[in-house]
Amino acid sequence: MYIEMNEIVEKLAGLLKIPSPTGDTSAAIDFVGNLFRELGIKTVLTGKGALIATIPGNDTSKSVTLSGHVDTLGAMVKEIKDNGRLKLSQLGGYIMSTVEGEHVQISTLDGKKYTGTLIITKASSHVHGDETRTLDRTTSNMEVRLDEVVSNREDVESLGIQVGDFVSFDPRVVVTPSGFIKSRHLDDKAGVIAIYGIAKQIINEGLSPKFTTHFFISNYEEVGHGASAAIPDDTFEFIAVDMAAPGEGQTSDEFSVTICAKDSTGPYDLELRKRLVELCKANNIRYKMDIYPYYGSDGSAALRSGYDLKVGLIGPGVDASHSFERTHRDAIEETIKLGVAYLTEK
């Protein structure tokens, strides 16, 4: 199977550069929707703004759903401080030290965009000495320094910035000659672009899925309820396509598709996992098996919401998850291969 990975990586870089913190994802949803529609695939939006693209299958009596999430870690303005700086409230589970010094963008309700930098409140070691080094990196001790001439709350409010405005982190996307993609928010934009790659491969090769196939692009996964509703009613199997997490004690790597056996919510479906492993072996797909003790997925959300489904989880290995992440194009390619085999092989 030949997959045009240069085009896939190019589309991934474009998606990564679109700010989409949980709750402010419409631009990224539009981007992905356009990718599907360019393939001739019909799309619809759910009530809370998720995207569903559908390819009819040979058997239309029931369907399978593959899900990835386009929402990312981010923040909201919690407070405009007297010194003209911003205190934040987190969106998603990340350690504040991993975003210290990051460039940010603030999006106001009236569509204005402002930039700034997230720093600790005592950032200068020349002023604060050892306190700069020892200060706890928490939301209480960190603030956004705006790139505007402001010195108090009134100055900031005059710009149109207010509590509740969304804050996104600069992804700093880099694609290396050796095939690595370095960026924030590969969780789960690498998974979303793999789903697009699966759909593109099916369309371009003239393949027919065994069952009608829905591609569900969720937009609230980072806060736990991404695929908790609106999964098509005739779905009997659900595959979450989300990042795998390499690290100490894990088998995942940045070059393979990982099949997750269990995460913090419990085991994924055994029969479905066996079938995914058999497909990897039969098609020479590089794969790993892993367990994630501090992890949940859209599959977890679907099960918690009471859906009666077989649920599996696959995805490309992403190093340093919820920090400054990295994956390799090979991991995305192997994920695409497994997705195509799962949907089309008898």
N, C-alpha and C positions, 0 to 999 in steps of 0.2 A: 504494500500500500504506500503510494507516494503522497506525502502531505506537504503542501507549500508553506513551510514554516516561516519563511521570511515575511510573507503577508500576514500570517497569524501574529507574529511578534510585533509587526508594525501596528496592527489593530490594537494589540494589548497596550503598547506604549501610548496610543491615542486615548484609550479608555482610562489608563492610569492618570493621565494629566487632567481629567475632568473631576473637579471636586464633587464628592458625593458622601459626606458624612451622613450617618443614619438620620433620616427625617428630611433631608434636602437632596434627593437623589434623582429628580426629574430629568436633569440634563444627561446623566449617565444612562438612565432608562431609555431616553430618546435615542442616544447613540447606539445602544445595543439593538433597540427596535429597528432602527434603520439598517443595521447589518443583516438582520433576519429578512427584512422586507426586500433588500437588494437580492436575496436568494430566491425571492418569490414565495416566501413563507408568510402566511397570515399571522397577525399578532392582535392581541387584545390586552387591555389594562384591567386589573382587578380593582375593587373598591378602594383599597389602600395604596394603589399605585404600582403594584408589581406587574411584571410583563409576562404574558404567556404566548409563546409561538408554537404552532402545531403543524406537524407533518402527518397526513393520513397514512395508515398502515394497511397491510394485507388483511388483517383481522381488525375490523372496526367495532367489534362488540365490547372491547375493553382497551385500556390504554396503559402506557407507562409514562412516568414523569421524571425528567432529570432537572435538578434544581441547583442553581448557583446564586450567590448574593452579590449585588452591586454596591450595597451600602458599606461604608468603611468606618473605622475609628475616626473620631473627631471631637468636637466640643461645642458648647454654646456659651454665650456671654452670660455669666451669673451676676456680675456686679460691675458697675463703672465706678472706679475708685476716685477718691478726692484728688489724687495726683494725676488723673487723666489716663491711667492704665486700666486694663481689663482683668478681672478675675473670671476664671472659667469653671464650667461644670462639664465633666467628662461625658462623652458618648462612647460606650464600649469599654472593655476591660483591658487597660494598658497601664504600665507603670510610668508615672510622670517623668522619671529621669530619662526615659527613652525619647521624649520629645523636647527635652531642654535644649534651647538654642535654635529650635526649628523655626523657619519662616512660616507664617500663617496668613490666611486670607479670611477676612470678616465679610459676610454677605448680609446686607441690611434688607429689611422688609420692602423697601422701595427700589431694590435692585442695584444699589451701589456696592462697590467692592473696595475694600481697604486692605492694606497689607501691614504686617507687623512681625515681631519676633517674640517667641515665648521664652522668658528668662526668669531666673529666681529673683526674689525681691532684693537680695543683697548680692548682686552679680559681680561687682568689682572687687577683686582681691586686694587692690591697692587702697580701697576704702575700708573694707570690712575684714581683711586679714583671713584668719583661719575660719571665720564664720561662713565665708563663701563656700568653703570646702565641706563643712560639717552640717550646713543647714539641710533639714529634711526636704526632699523633693516631693512636695504635696501641692494640691491645688491652693491651699492656704498660703503657701510660700512662693507661688509662681504667678506671673502676670504677663500680659501681652503689652509690649511697648509698641505703640502705634507709630507708623511712619507718616505722621501728620504733626503739624505744629499745634500741640495741645498741652495744657498744663493743669487742667482741672476737669471735673465732671461736666460742667456746662459746655466747655469747648468740644468735648467728645459728643455730647448729645446734639450739638449744633450740626454735626456731620450726618446725623440720622442714625447713628449707632445706638442701640438700646438692648436692654436685657432680653434674651431669647434669640438674638441673632446667631446664626450658625458660623462656626469657625472650622476651617479645614487646614490640614497640614500639607506643606509643599512635598509632593511625592519624590522629587529629585530623581526622575527616571533616567537610568543609564543602561544601554544595551552594549555589552562588551563583544569584541571580536571572537572571544572564546565561547560565546553562546549564553552567557549569564545575563539575566535581567535583574538589576538592582533597583529597588523602589519601595516606598511605603505602599501599602494597600494591595499587595499581591494576594492577600487574603481579602476578598476572594475573587479579585478581578482576573487572576490567572485561571481560576476555575470557570469563570464566566466565559472567558475567551476560548477555553477548551470546549465548552458547550457549543459555542459558535463554530469552532473547528469541526466538531462532530456533525453538526447540521450541514455545514458547507461540503464536507466529504460525502455525505449521503446524497445531497443534491447533485454535486458535480459528477459523481460516479454512476448516477441513475439507479441508486439502490432503493429498495423498499423496506421500511421497518416492518418487523413481524407484526407489531401492534401499533395503532395510532400512538404517536409520540408527542408529548408536550414538553416544551422547554420552559421552565418556570424560573424567571429571574426575580428573586425576592429583594426587598428593600428595607427590611427591619431585622435581619438576622443577628446583627451585632448586639441587639438589645433583647433577643430571645424569642421573638414571635414572627420571624420572617415567613415561614411556610405553615403557620398555624391555621390558616384559612385559605379558601379559594383554590385548593388543589382540585383539578377536574374530577367530577364525581365518579367517572368510570375507571379511575386509576387503580390498578391492583399491585403495582410495584413502583417504588419511589427510590431513585438514586440521588443522593446529595453529592454534588461535585464541589468539593471544598479542599482547601489546602491540607497537605500532610505536614507534620511538624518534626523534622529531623532534630536530633540533639542527643545528649548523653542518655544512654539507656534505651534509645529508640532504634528501630531498624530502618526507618524512612531515610531517603536521601534526596538530593536535588536532581536526580537523573531518571527517576522511575515514577510510575504510577503506584500509589499506595492504596491498598484495600484495608479499610479500618475494620477491625474485629469488634472493638468496644471503645466507648468513650465514657465520660463522666455520668452519662445517663443510663449506661448498661450496654449489653451486646446488641450488635446489628444482626439481622436475620441470617441464620446459619446456612440454610439451603441456598439463598441468594449469594452469600459469600463464596460458597463452594463453586457455584456456577461461574462467578467472576474469576476465580483462580483457574478453573479449567479453561476458560477462554484465553487467559494470559498464556498458559502453557501451550495450548493448541496453536496460538498465533505468534509465538516467540515475542511476546510483549514483556518488557522488563518491568517486574513488579516487586513490591514489598508488602508485608503484612505487619500491621502495627496496632498498638493500643494507646489511647491518649487519656490520661487521668484528669486533665484540666481542660476539657474540650466539649463543646456541644455543636450541633449543626441544624440545618433546616430539617433534616430527618428527625432529629430529636424533637423539634418543635411540632412536627406533624404528629408524631406518636403521642406526645403529651396532650395534644388537642383532641385525641380520641379517634384519629383516622385508623381504619382497619386495613393496614397495608404491610407488605413486605418491604423493609427499608434497608438499603445499603449505603455505604459511603466510600467514594473513591476520590483521588485528587493528586495533583502534582506536589512534590516535596518543596516546601518553602522554609528556608532557614531563617532563624531569628524572628519567629512569628510574633506579631504585635510589637515589633521593634522596627529597625530598618532592615527590611526583608530582602531575600534574594532567592531566585530559582534559576533553573537552566531550561533552555528551550526543549531539551530532551524529555524532561518530566512532563511538559505540556503535550508533547507529541505522543508519548506513551499513553497519556490519559485519553487523548483523542482516539487512538487505536482501540483501546479497551471499550470506549463508549460506542464506537461504530460496530465493533464485534458484538457487543451486548444487544444492540438494537436490531441487528440484521441477520445474525447467524441463527440457523434453525436448531 
